[in-house]
Amino acid sequence: MDTDKRYLISIITAIGAFLVSALSIYLGYKLFVLGATGGFHFSSGIGGIRLDLVSVAPGLGFAFFGMIICWKALNVLISNKSEK
């Protein structure tokens, strides 16, 4: 597969990831504004960094998930561009 086709696929995938992350952040915002409550527990660890979110509003969980998707898509897009 030539590099131009790989780059195009990478960009299309990144755009899809940004759309999913934007939708997740928007829905999280709407849940937060509407005052949805409930138990939420999220824990993750990456490279020695540990993150625990406990009893956070579900809307913030959605927004956090959307930010993670956006961050990961940016990392992949930047790393693919630097390889070219």
ZAMARGU-4260 file (C-alpha; in steps of 0.2 Angstrom, whole numbers, plus 5000, padded with zeros to 4 digits):
<rodrens>
0) 5000/5000/5000 | 5008/5017/4995 | 5010/5030/5008 | 4997/5042/5001 | 4984/5029/5003
5) 4990/5026/5021 | 4989/5044/5025 | 4972/5047/5018 | 4965/5032/5028 | 4973/5039/5043
10) 4965/5056/5041 | 4948/5048/5037 | 4950/5038/5053 | 4955/5053/5063 | 4940/5063/5057
15) 4929/5048/5062 | 4937/5048/5079 | 4934/5067/5081 | 4916/5065/5077 | 4913/5051/5089
20) 4923/5061/5103 | 4913/5077/5099 | 4897/5068/5100 | 4902/5060/5117 | 4907/5077/5124
25) 4891/5085/5118 | 4880/5071/5126 | 4890/5072/5142 | 4887/5091/5142 | 4869/5088/5140
30) 4868/5075/5154 | 4877/5087/5165 | 4866/5101/5162 | 4850/5091/5164 | 4857/5086/5181
35) 4858/5067/5178 | 4865/5058/5193 | 4870/5041/5197 | 4885/5031/5203 | 4900/5031/5191
40) 4917/5023/5193 | 4931/5024/5181 | 4949/5019/5185 | 4964/5018/5173 | 4983/5017/5173
45) 4995/5022/5159 | 5013/5022/5161 | 5014/5023/5180 | 5000/5036/5180 | 4984/5031/5189
50) 4967/5039/5187 | 4952/5035/5198 | 4935/5044/5196 | 4922/5039/5208 | 4904/5045/5210
55) 4906/5058/5196 | 4891/5063/5187 | 4888/5052/5171 | 4889/5067/5160 | 4907/5071/5166
60) 4911/5052/5162 | 4905/5055/5144 | 4915/5071/5142 | 4930/5062/5149 | 4928/5048/5137
65) 4927/5060/5122 | 4942/5069/5127 | 4952/5053/5128 | 4946/5048/5111 | 4951/5065/5104
70) 4968/5064/5113 | 4972/5047/5106 | 4966/5052/5088 | 4978/5067/5089 | 4993/5056/5094
75) 4990/5043/5080 | 4988/5057/5067 | 5003/5066/5073 | 5014/5050/5074 | 5008/5045/5056
80) 5012/5062/5049 | 5030/5062/5057 | 5033/5045/5049 | 5030/5051/5032
</rodrens>
